[in-house]
């Protein structure tokens, strides 16, 4: 198997796991405030990463000072800003909406990696990115008159992810995925807890007990295993392509939300899958719009 195929496999595997993220998070909100849920889940992800590090004998990687610098940038851009906006948004929107709007990250990644950083991007990929934006607009359109703040916060979150992904790529060149995940989660935990207290949310043991199952699932699998898959994936394929493949997650999210949360997909959400579908095909070079010269 080529490195590119390995990268695609990691991203697709992570997408399946990540599709449960909005579901488990919303279920945890029944007894735990949003930022407290994020704090506990992030800490549990660090426990998971540490266990993997010990098992694989990677503790020595923590001596690398450059890795700590990269990890700090990742913490600010992803663990604090991205997940902070995402978690807050989930308190004011549905799981299906959140999963679909998060696909706008394909566009923000295109702007960051291919416009700002001047990385090559094909004509098909540009059209695909536009279709992804169209898909996000279709989801937001029905709520425009009432202005759903939850949707807006999910959208804002996508602007911080590209910087974190760039430094994920840099960090993966000098360390393992589990070491990166451990540093980003263990550093982020106290900062997220501080923000929670600033917003009037407090950590209470009885609340944690009531949602412990969903918090563990979020920490070990969603913010743990799926993020290791993501780091391994973006180390092998371009971030924009990884985001495109990851866009399959909403298909699973909408189905699970329907079964577990009884949130049936709206006609707008279903319609948005059409531009998303063709956008993914174009971004992954499975659909060509014009012939290349011989």
Helices and strands as residue ranges (DSSP letters): H 3-18, H 21-28, H 34-56, G 59-63, H 65-74, I 75-82, H 83-90, H 95-101, G 102-104, H 105-110, I 111-116, H 123-141, H 149-172, H 177-198, H 205-210, H 212-217, I 218-225, H 226-234, H 239-246, H 249-260, H 267-283
